[in-house]
Amino acid sequence: MPIQGPVEYEDRIEVNLSGIISYAELKQTLSQLHLKEPRIKKNVLIKLHGFNGWSHDADEWSDISTTEATDPYILKMVIVGDLKWKDPFEMFVLKGLRPFPIKYFPIEQEELAKAWLE
């Protein structure tokens, strides 16, 4: 399965991505997030293991309504993965346009990424 999670911890939410992600899969995953109840801000950790990009259903990818709905409940976001996905994934998560810090770490620095969230 390309998306595993979300797994919620007291202080963060983790999502694992692999293969090619479709918009429908992402939308379903985002609908499972419990960022609105209770109204507690959390950190988000996204792990890319064997990630191969996004499906080509381009019309659907322009919908950012879920992003707008969840942003007020996110403190920080960190992505851990192969460095070849750094720039594309930072564009995908709209780094620099969202109201919280976003950072990308190489896969071998997952513990450092988790520490950055603290």
C-alpha positions in Angstrom: 0.0 0.0 0.0 1.5 3.4 -1.0 0.3 5.2 2.1 0.6 3.7 5.6 -0.9 5.6 8.5 -1.5 8.1 9.8 -0.2 6.8 13.1 -0.9 9.3 15.9 1.3 9.8 18.9 0.8 12.3 21.7 3.1 14.9 20.1 3.1 13.9 16.4 1.5 12.2 13.5 3.5 9.9 11.2 2.7 8.9 7.7 4.8 6.5 5.5 4.7 6.9 1.7 6.0 4.4 -0.8 5.4 3.7 -4.5 3.3 6.2 -6.5 0.7 8.2 -4.6 -2.7 8.9 -6.1 -4.8 11.9 -5.1 -7.6 9.7 -3.9 -5.2 7.8 -1.6 -3.8 11.1 -0.2 -7.3 12.6 0.3 -8.4 9.5 2.2 -5.4 9.6 4.4 -5.8 13.3 5.2 -9.5 12.6 6.1 -8.3 10.2 8.8 -6.2 12.8 10.6 -7.6 14.0 13.9 -6.0 17.4 13.8 -9.3 19.1 14.6 -10.4 17.2 17.7 -9.2 18.0 20.2 -7.9 21.3 18.9 -4.3 20.6 19.8 -1.5 21.4 17.4 0.8 18.5 16.4 3.9 17.9 14.5 3.9 15.8 11.3 6.6 13.4 10.2 6.4 12.0 6.7 8.7 9.1 5.8 9.4 8.3 2.2 10.5 4.7 1.8 10.6 3.5 -1.8 8.6 6.6 -2.8 8.3 7.0 -6.6 6.2 10.1 -7.0 2.7 11.1 -7.7 0.0 9.8 -10.1 -0.8 11.9 -13.2 -4.4 12.9 -12.2 -3.3 16.5 -12.5 -6.8 18.1 -12.2 -7.3 16.7 -8.8 -3.9 17.7 -7.4 -4.8 21.4 -7.6 -7.4 21.0 -4.7 -5.7 22.4 -1.6 -8.9 22.5 0.6 -7.6 19.8 2.9 -4.3 21.6 3.4 -6.1 24.8 4.3 -8.3 22.9 6.8 -5.4 21.2 8.5 -2.7 23.9 8.5 -4.0 25.7 11.7 -3.4 22.4 13.6 0.2 21.7 12.5 3.2 23.0 14.5 6.0 21.7 12.3 6.4 19.3 9.4 9.4 17.1 8.7 10.0 14.9 5.7 12.6 12.0 5.7 13.6 10.5 2.4 16.0 10.1 -0.5 17.5 13.4 -1.3 16.4 13.1 -4.9 12.9 13.9 -3.7 13.9 16.9 -1.5 13.0 19.7 -4.0 9.9 18.0 -5.6 8.5 17.1 -2.2 9.2 20.6 -0.7 7.3 22.0 -3.6 4.5 19.5 -3.1 4.0 20.4 0.5 4.2 24.1 -0.4 7.3 24.8 1.8 7.6 28.6 2.4 3.9 29.2 1.8 2.5 27.5 4.8 2.3 29.0 8.4 4.7 26.5 10.0 8.3 25.4 9.4 9.0 22.5 7.0 12.3 20.7 6.9 13.6 17.7 4.8 16.2 15.2 6.1 18.0 12.4 4.4 16.6 8.9 5.3 19.7 8.1 7.4 19.0 11.1 9.6 15.5 10.1 10.8 16.4 10.4 14.5 17.8 13.9 13.8 14.5 14.7 12.1 12.5 13.5 15.0 14.7 15.6 17.4 14.0 18.7 15.2 10.3 18.3 15.8 10.8 18.6 19.6 
